[in-house]
Amino acid sequence: GENVEQHPSTLSVQEGDSAVIKCTYSDSASNYFPWYKQELGKGPQLIIDIRSNVGEKKDQRIAVTLNKTAKHFSLHITETQPEDSAVYFCAASTPGNKLTFGGGTRVLVKP
Amino acid sequence: DTAVSQTPKYLVTQMGNDKSIKCEQNLGHDTMYWYKQDSKKFLKIMFSYNNKELIINETVPNRFSPKSPDKAHLNLHINSLELGDSAVYFCASSQGGGGWRTDTQYFGPGTRLTVL
């Protein structure tokens, strides 16, 4: 089955700096890669996603890149703000919507 | 206008008891899911139902039984609760989920289950 590795497990950045989280996946059949943000006591919320026919996608301060050949994808957050502090999860989905999550990255943005 | 809702939010119970968690979505989606998040925050899919039909059934003890009375509801019943069942359980839904589709999954707020 699919295996998703996520790094780093924790990330501390100064407000205004950029944050980068990297994930690798194992199943070449995976074709959909969402990123979720989970705040304390809440459910995961989708922040951005990318499909396998696209190499890069951007939404304001958030961008995601996908390298299908290398089977890795990354989340980039620019101009970080304290409200970006949360746990971020990458995931990979094979056709049929079976999502496999990475282990999560706890991001702390220091004011 | 809660999209995916779960009840209860917290559930504290004794070992050996039977409990249920309810989930409802008002998004008109065809597919619903149950995930388990352990103490290390690892999220893993347990079940998926598409139009009341079970389509994903991961390696989960048969003490866990999902039930979908209609496509807007997916409940999770757990028999003979064990200490290791303590976790946060999330319900999610997506527009599709069968065949070759991969649609965005929207998560509920979670139910924190504590087994004493």
Boltz contact constraints between the chains, C-beta under 6 A:
constraints:
  - contact:
      token1: [A, 31]
      token2: [B, 102]
      max_distance: 6.0
  - contact:
      token1: [A, 32]
      token2: [B, 102]
      max_distance: 6.0
  - contact:
      token1: [A, 42]
      token2: [B, 109]
      max_distance: 6.0
  - contact:
      token1: [A, 43]
      token2: [B, 90]
      max_distance: 6.0
  - contact:
      token1: [A, 43]
      token2: [B, 107]
      max_distance: 6.0
  - contact:
      token1: [A, 43]
      token2: [B, 108]
      max_distance: 6.0
  - contact:
      token1: [A, 43]
      token2: [B, 109]
      max_distance: 6.0
  - contact:
      token1: [A, 43]
      token2: [B, 110]
      max_distance: 6.0
  - contact:
      token1: [A, 44]
      token2: [B, 107]
      max_distance: 6.0
  - contact:
      token1: [A, 46]
      token2: [B, 104]
      max_distance: 6.0
  - contact:
      token1: [A, 93]
      token2: [B, 102]
      max_distance: 6.0
  - contact:
      token1: [A, 95]
      token2: [B, 100]
      max_distance: 6.0
  - contact:
      token1: [A, 97]
      token2: [B, 94]
      max_distance: 6.0
  - contact:
      token1: [A, 97]
      token2: [B, 97]
      max_distance: 6.0
  - contact:
      token1: [A, 97]
      token2: [B, 102]
      max_distance: 6.0
  - contact:
      token1: [A, 98]
      token2: [B, 56]
      max_distance: 6.0
  - contact:
      token1: [A, 101]
      token2: [B, 43]
      max_distance: 6.0
  - contact:
      token1: [A, 103]
      token2: [B, 42]
      max_distance: 6.0
  - contact:
      token1: [A, 104]
      token2: [B, 41]
      max_distance: 6.0
